[in-house]
Amino acid sequence: MHPTQLELLGGNQLRIQWSNGEQRECSARALRESCPCATCREKRQNKSKEPAAVLPILSPAETLPLTISAMNPIGNYAYCIEFSDGHNAGIYSLEFLHSLGNSID
């Protein structure tokens, strides 16, 4: 299965039409929070170990609404997604992308 159409809705919602006719939508925030890169996976694992009293320090980019800046194919098996916060290290396999978001009827 592969994407036949990608559509960015309002900068922060990605709609993918798949070759089987299914459409799925996923927010930029959900994609960013699911980033499969090693750094993000490690941060997610360590987050549960941090004390609850520690307040995060946000960069100026993190205070703005998160959007998708670019989406580039990696061969025939994945996409690299660049976000407005500058992060672009995650390689989203087609299977992983398909598993994210909500199905649209």
C-alpha positions as CSV (number, residue, x, y, z in Angstrom):
1,M,0.0,0.0,0.0
2,H,1.3,3.5,-0.9
3,P,0.0,7.1,-0.7
4,T,-1.7,8.3,-3.9
5,Q,-2.3,11.9,-2.6
6,L,-1.0,14.1,0.2
7,E,-2.9,17.2,1.2
8,L,-1.9,19.7,3.9
9,L,-5.0,21.2,5.5
10,G,-4.4,24.5,7.2
11,G,-0.7,23.8,7.7
12,N,-1.3,21.5,10.7
13,Q,-3.4,18.6,9.4
14,L,-2.1,16.0,6.9
15,R,-4.6,14.0,4.8
16,I,-3.3,11.0,3.0
17,Q,-5.2,9.1,0.3
18,W,-4.0,5.5,0.2
19,S,-3.8,3.2,-2.8
20,N,-6.6,1.0,-1.2
21,G,-9.0,4.0,-1.3
22,E,-8.7,4.7,2.4
23,Q,-8.2,8.3,3.6
24,R,-6.5,9.1,6.9
25,E,-5.9,12.4,8.6
26,C,-3.3,13.2,11.3
27,S,-2.4,16.4,13.0
28,A,1.1,17.9,12.8
29,R,1.3,17.6,16.6
30,A,0.4,13.9,16.6
31,L,3.0,13.3,13.9
32,R,5.7,15.3,15.8
33,E,4.9,13.5,19.1
34,S,5.2,10.1,17.3
35,C,8.5,11.0,15.6
36,P,10.4,7.7,15.2
37,C,13.9,9.2,15.3
38,A,16.3,7.9,18.0
39,T,16.4,11.3,19.8
40,C,12.6,11.6,20.1
41,R,12.3,7.9,21.2
42,E,14.8,8.5,23.9
43,K,13.1,11.7,25.1
44,R,9.8,9.8,25.3
45,Q,11.4,7.0,27.4
46,N,13.1,9.5,29.7
47,K,10.0,11.7,30.2
48,S,8.5,9.1,32.5
49,K,11.6,9.2,34.6
50,E,11.7,13.0,35.1
51,P,10.3,14.5,38.3
52,A,6.9,16.0,37.8
53,A,8.0,19.3,39.4
54,V,10.4,20.1,36.6
55,L,9.0,22.8,34.2
56,P,10.2,22.6,30.6
57,I,11.8,25.6,29.0
58,L,10.3,26.3,25.6
59,S,12.1,27.7,22.6
60,P,10.4,30.6,20.7
61,A,9.5,28.1,17.9
62,E,7.8,25.8,20.5
63,T,5.4,28.6,21.5
64,L,4.0,28.9,18.0
65,P,1.5,26.5,16.5
66,L,3.2,23.5,15.1
67,T,3.0,23.1,11.3
68,I,4.4,20.8,8.6
69,S,7.0,22.7,6.6
70,A,8.0,19.9,4.2
71,M,7.5,16.3,3.4
72,N,10.1,14.5,1.3
73,P,10.0,10.9,0.1
74,I,12.7,8.5,1.2
75,G,12.9,5.9,-1.6
76,N,9.6,4.1,-2.0
77,Y,9.2,3.2,1.6
78,A,9.0,6.3,3.8
79,Y,8.8,10.1,4.2
80,C,11.0,12.6,6.1
81,I,8.7,15.3,7.6
82,E,10.1,18.7,8.5
83,F,8.2,20.6,11.2
84,S,8.0,24.4,11.9
85,D,10.1,23.8,15.1
86,G,13.0,22.8,12.9
87,H,12.9,19.1,13.6
88,N,13.4,16.9,10.5
89,A,15.2,13.7,11.8
90,G,12.3,11.3,11.7
91,I,11.8,8.8,8.9
92,Y,8.2,7.8,8.8
93,S,7.7,4.4,7.0
94,L,4.6,4.1,5.0
95,E,3.3,1.4,7.4
96,F,3.9,3.7,10.3
97,L,2.2,6.7,8.6
98,H,-0.8,4.5,7.8
99,S,-1.1,3.5,11.4
100,L,-1.3,7.1,12.6
101,G,-4.3,9.4,12.5
102,N,-8.0,8.8,11.9
103,S,-9.7,7.1,9.1
104,I,-12.1,9.3,7.1
105,D,-15.2,7.8,5.5
